[in-house]
Amino acid sequence: MATDLVPEVDRPAAKVSRRAPAPKRRRRTRPLWQDVLRYRWLYLLLLPGLVYFLVFKYLPMYGLTIAFKDYVPFLGYSGSEWVGLKHFEELFTGPDFGRLMGNTMLLALLTIVFIFPAPVVVALLLNELRVNVVKRSVQSLIYIPHFLSWTIVASLTYLLFSVDFGVIANWIHGLVGGQKTDYVAQADWFRPLIVAQLLWKQTGWGTIIYLAALAGVDSQLYEAARVDGAGRWRQFWHITLPSIAPTVVIMAILTSGNLLDSGFEQIWLMTTSLNRDVADVFDTFVYSIGITQGAFSYATAVGLFKGLVGVVLIFGSNFLAKRLGQRGLF
């Protein structure tokens, strides 16, 4: 009879595994033209952008066919003789390819080492400023050089570093003594001047994106870190850097596609007869061989090669970013 007083224990019912039904696709209730008509003003706003890309980006791609032809302007695209990969073979086996690739890649390496990290460092330093007046004043001062043309930047460089009337060149000569150094014309000083110009002109403008990323960091994270006893360095290392890491990765991917774009205007304005061996890059070579000498097909082949390398670098850096656990560009 004692067993009757023991409550019965409910046994769990057997689980029945059922697969969730697949969501049904929503059928279009009205035809496509009605949606277009309904949102016609939005599509009308989209139209100028589509026309721009069609006319100035996609249609000119047909001109790349002259890289595989012996282009003659009087015969046109269709009438010129097809030569296949002849111009690419001349490029890769010619005497100029090694020098052009070396100069371009060296400038690209200097861009990666000095130009790309500079906006990140400046943005982090500006973010640590607590006096808004000083912060805004510094931001305005470093933004201004971006709006100056490369012609003005090159002219200022000549005024500062020229052997005849350069202010900085004469000041250095007064301190060191000896024979005056022509910083503008000498090949040894070409790349340092290019890097200095890029740092002065582009760093301030590049900080805008990183300052915007820093402004989006939740302030409660810093408050919680201070409560836990974290100092400024630990807050920077564990909160600030991880917060802007996705932005840095995206900008790195975009920068990788332009590594071979050394900047025609800047290089051309700083090129002299004494530093031409180290100043010639693909951009200036395309202008020299294509415009001044009329080798349109060969110049197009050089430009197409440079563009294909840029595409490979973008896809490669995007793939590498995903393998490292970051969000890629696409």
Disulfide bonds with the S-S distance in Angstrom:
none
